[in-house]
């Protein structure tokens, strides 16, 4: 297999992965604060869906870490909190999968 073919296949796999998400993402740039391991952090929500979010943030995080995120998760823009788990950390931010709203 040529290197170009391997690269093309990789990007096709990434595209298929994106399309297989349960909920479509909405791009945004909304300030937020979130709690991990009893420590408050600040970041910027870069995209959001019913199932999760990507937050640009500084710090060290790891997959599986529990998180509570505050943000405008409803159509009326009211701030609520969502519990979730970090599923990805890429050095620039974190991917979060929501598990349930905080009541």
C-alpha positions in Angstrom: 0.0 0.0 0.0 1.4 3.4 -0.9 1.9 6.1 1.7 -0.7 8.3 -0.1 -3.2 5.5 0.0 -2.6 5.0 3.8 -3.1 8.7 4.3 -6.3 8.8 2.2 -7.6 5.8 4.1 -6.9 7.4 7.5 -8.7 10.6 6.5 -11.7 8.6 5.2 -11.8 6.7 8.6 -11.8 10.1 10.4 -14.7 11.4 8.2 -16.7 8.2 8.8 -16.0 8.5 12.5 -17.3 12.1 12.5 -20.5 11.2 10.6 -21.2 8.3 13.0 -21.7 10.7 16.0 -25.2 10.5 17.5 -25.6 14.3 17.7 -24.5 17.0 15.3 -22.0 19.5 16.7 -22.7 23.2 16.8 -19.6 25.5 16.6 -19.4 28.2 19.2 -17.0 30.3 21.3 -18.5 30.5 24.7 -16.5 31.0 28.0 -17.1 28.3 30.6 -15.8 27.0 33.9 -15.6 23.4 34.8 -14.7 21.2 37.8 -12.3 18.2 37.8 -10.9 16.6 40.9 -12.3 19.4 43.1 -10.4 22.0 41.1 -12.1 24.8 39.1 -10.8 25.5 35.6 -11.7 28.0 32.9 -11.9 27.4 29.2 -13.8 28.1 25.9 -16.4 25.8 24.5 -15.5 25.5 20.8 -18.3 23.1 19.8 -21.2 21.5 21.5 -23.9 18.9 21.0 -26.5 17.1 23.1 -24.0 14.4 23.7 -20.9 16.3 24.5 -18.6 19.3 24.0 -15.0 20.3 23.1 -13.4 22.8 25.5 -10.1 24.6 24.8 -8.4 24.7 28.2 -4.9 24.8 29.7 -3.9 22.1 32.2 -3.4 18.4 32.4 -6.4 16.2 31.9 -6.8 12.5 31.2 -9.4 10.3 29.6 -11.9 8.9 32.1 -11.7 11.9 34.4 -15.1 13.0 35.7 -16.0 16.6 34.9 -18.8 19.0 35.6 -19.2 21.7 33.0 -21.2 24.9 33.3 -22.6 26.4 30.2 -25.6 27.5 28.1 -26.8 24.0 27.3 -30.5 25.0 26.7 -32.0 27.1 23.9 -32.9 29.9 26.3 -29.2 30.4 27.1 -29.7 29.8 30.8 -26.5 28.4 32.4 -26.9 24.9 33.7 -24.3 22.3 34.7 -23.7 19.0 32.9 -21.8 16.0 34.4 -19.6 14.0 32.0 -16.4 12.3 31.4 -13.3 13.4 29.5 -12.9 11.2 26.5 -10.0 12.9 24.8 -7.2 15.3 25.7 -5.1 16.7 22.8 -2.9 19.2 24.6 -5.1 22.1 23.5 -8.3 21.1 25.0 -10.7 18.3 26.1 -13.4 16.3 24.5 -16.3 15.6 27.0 -19.1 13.1 26.8 -22.1 14.2 28.8 -23.6 11.7 31.2 -26.4 13.7 32.9 -27.4 17.2 33.9 -26.8 18.3 37.4 -30.1 18.9 39.2 
